[in-house]
Amino acid sequence: MEDLSLRPEFHRALDAVAPPAPWLSDQVRRELRSRRQLLERRGWRRVRLGPVLRPRTQRFVGAVLILVLALAAVGASVAIYRYSHQPVPVRPHSGALVRECGQGSLYMVDANTGWHGTLRTTDGGTTWLDVAPPTPTGTVKGGGAVCALDSDRAWVTFGIGTIAYQPDHLAVMSTADGGQSWQQVASIAVGFPVSWRNNFSVEMNFFDVTHGWLLIEYAATPMMRVLFRTTDGGTSWTVVSSSAGLGLGDMAVGCSQNGMMFSSLERGWLAWDCSRGYGEDQTSNSSVIAFTNDGGRTWARMNLDSYPTGRTCTATTPVFTLTHGLLEVSCLGAGQGGWDAVYSTTDGGQNWAAHVLPMWTAVDLLDGNTAFYFEHVGQGNTLHRTGDQGQYWTVVAGGLFSGSTVGAFTFVDQSNGFASISSSAIPWWTHDGGKTWTAVGGHRQVGSLTCTLPSDRPSGPSVTGVMMVTSTTGWASGARRTTDGGATWLDTKPPQAKYSTSGYGNFFLDSVHAWVAESVGSQTACADHFVVYRTENGGSTWHEGAHVPIKVQGLDASDGSWSIRIFFLDTNHGWLRIAPIYGLAPVGEQGPLYRTVDGGRSWTFVASQTAQAANGCIGRGDFVFSSATTGWMSAGCGNGAPGPGLHILVTHDAGGTWALQSIVTNYCNIASFPDGCDAPLPIFFDDSRGWLFDPSGPRLLMTSDGGETWSVHGLPQLPTYACKGKFGEPETCSDQSVVSIGFINPDEGWAIIWQNSASRIVRMEQTVDGGRTWNPVSSNLIGSSALPDVAQGSLRFMDQTYGFLWTGSRLLKTVDGGQSWSEVQMKYR
Amino acid sequence: MASRTASLTPIEAAKRGDESAFELLLEPLLDQAYRLACGLLHDHQAAEDAVQEAAFKAWRKLPQLREGSAMRPWFFAIVANECRSVNRSRWSSVVRLVTPQRASEPQDEAIVEGIELRRTLRAMDEDKRLVLVLHWYLDLPVDEISAIVGISLRGTETRLLRATNELKRRMEAYRGRP
């Protein structure tokens, strides 16, 4: 298990035991009121009472009702089963091999080209580029699916809506050139309200370039499964079946979808993984494969011979070579160890024979006849192969990957394949059918350590982190630079340092001065130094600074993953903070701070544990300096110590010591933030004048004495509107979000504000008196629903006319003070 | 944000017995509290009961909430204590078999990882399990975890580091790594 996977592993593992509880709030409120009333009658004696039916009882009664309904449906199911089980001819695919299109798992089309979600490789997996399309407007989490049919053609779906994990429709996009260009080809309405992320999933499968299916599964009571079909490459979709749960009832309830594939235009399979899902013990004795013989209109459970009882099982969709097919079922069960079998068919999937495997670690189905599995023997692993659908297995090689286990592996063809090994962060390849395996690229070995190589250095065609510094010149993450107003971006990054490892930061001061920091190792360490490159000519040439030892007290970060933040006040004075990454995030706020006064040529150690202030506040995240001695750092002030207010850490000795500064004490919405608010970083025009926007107020604050005192300035105000309160009572709402603010001097600035009313107002306003008064700007931004997602600080004006708005994926430009905006079509070369 | 005018803060109002103010404070915390309880108990029905019981105790103990203290860590600490009580009563009168299974043979990582992580968590002591769930599952900052578990920031960091290392060792041991 690698550190980087720990957080998602926790979410996968524990989300599975935290099923939706949308009733919880009401239930708690009811129970509280009920018990309070009783207490009032009986005094403060502890009692435990509830409504007439406790929630568990209510659920039990509900389950009984469902059972009755299910029994009533049995007759209909039997009829459907008989109909659907009649033999149908399997129509040969244009190619001999038919398998599920590449979903999130790694799918190699051939020895060179493959997909892993929207990551694509053309060099056998050594390098991967994310070729995902731009995120459509209104995208929310949940509802995503990927289907890669071949090396060039792929489809993706995005959930579109207003609430995460509750999309109201899906956007389908396709590419025919390996992800270089994408087109949105369809929009599919979900058709029913959904909530909670665990039980909403989308599966998509294309049989060929024109015929595809898309399944929306929402695990509720009753199960909701809606199957769509396209015959024109995804442009139009029609509902094939929307009978409750596809007629499968509560089959695989609580299990995760594990794939959908069609071996012909009529015959298809659905598979589930019951070791994952939103319940713990929900799935013993349940089928995990269903099939259709009529293009998806009706479905039936597939009953397999030798299928174990009382266990939690997982199935794959089958792989076919003409009429020969293979699929895998694996099961777990308390106290019974693992069970695994390869099932084979020779008649297109009407009948299946079981081939139970011995002790196993991982299975790969290459085609309808050929399969491999790794057996863990002693400290090593033995690879077995069958070429006759599992009747006979031969040993390919033994003693492989000693001391490690094989997590997953895939054969691309009879000779080439790769495996994921527990002791290695990168895949191992074979080119001789599995006899020998080698690790290629992507890692560095230092003694027994496998060093993590850079993964945080921006790469790929997408331009991210755009910051325009003049009307024509700008920078983007990875030291990409434009000189034509954002239309074309060139890679100007410095050469990668020797022994470079994960840990990257960059800072762009103006049109020509920039710095790139990397963590580096040596022959004896993964990463124990950092180095800063600087350019003074817009990236034409870079100068390598000194290699500086990283000093971290009391924390083992030997695997060499770091988070680097860097800031320059001017061409000479800069600071760098480096923190070890443990898992996916810097942990412990232990990052030391370094300082340079010669433009990054040399760095001195300033503070070991940065910004540990009194009152339990600690520095975290970004920092800025307004002079060579004065700087600010975001503060984390939990534990209630400092009380309400807007908190930030400040140093007046160039970072050596930090103190808590409560900028204002009578603001910061106390109901939402009883401990006070962590202030965002200020932006300074010079060493005395600066501004700060507090979104929790929201409040605009300005200083003219170097941050000693801050005064509240005004913000644009949108009109109130009628809304409903918590219990449906009529109220007047005055909410508004400040999307972004930008000032060109202490007086002149612009703000974009947004209101989540029914009409979704977006307005742009301008001030010429430091925010005391604001005046609307007649702007074509009004009505843009994409704007609320814009990050603070992304609105930048160069002067009274030129300005840019970076939305995170799109660059908008104005040349008339914000009245009209147009999108800059960005290209990366 | 609906416009409301009140002379008291919600905490002050709740302390003075305003039930709706208390509910207003509690409601945004319930989802995370439920996930915390699920993460500690691995039983969503027991988790619901634990959150409900914790909510009631929080209402009764609200006057004990120190002036200026945060509601969330305080309430989460009550939830965690309630989960400890549930665990103790559950193990003393076993309702259903949840005996951790020691795998006798290697199994596909992708299949067992969720189950195995939960088993590993259950095998660890309650204090370590709590900081792991708070950090890795609820994504809370270390300073807030410190407030919930009631130890110093430094102590929390150390506990989190040790618990994470132990978790990794246990997972690696299961998966056959040296």
Interface residues (C-beta under 8 A of the other chain):
Chain A: M1 D3 L6 R7 E9 F10 H11 R12 A13 L14 A16 V17 A18 P19 A21 L24 S25 Q27 V28 R29 E31 L32 R33 R35 R36 W44 P55 R56 D273 S275 R276 E280 D281 T314 S330 L332 A334 G335 G337 G338 D340 M359 W360 T361 A362 V363 H376 G403 S404 T405 G407 A408 S422 S423 L555 Y582 G583 V587 G588 E589 Q590 G616 C617 I618 R620 G636 C637 G638 N639 G640 G643 P644 N669 I670 A671 P674 D675 T720 C723 G725 K726 E731 T732 C733 S734 D735
Chain B: M1 A2 S3 T9 P10 I11 E19 E23 L24 L25 L26 E27 L30 D31 Y34 R35 C38 G39 H42 D43 H44 Q45 A47 E48 V51 Q52 A55 F56 W59 R60 R66 G68 S69 A70 M71 P73 R96 L97 T99 Q101 A103 S104 E105 P106 Q107 D108 E109 A110 I111 V112 E113 G114 I115 L117 R118 L121 L132 V133 W136 Y137 D139 P141 V142 D143 E144 S146 A147 L153 E157 L160 L161 T164 K168 M171 E172 R175 G176 R177 P178
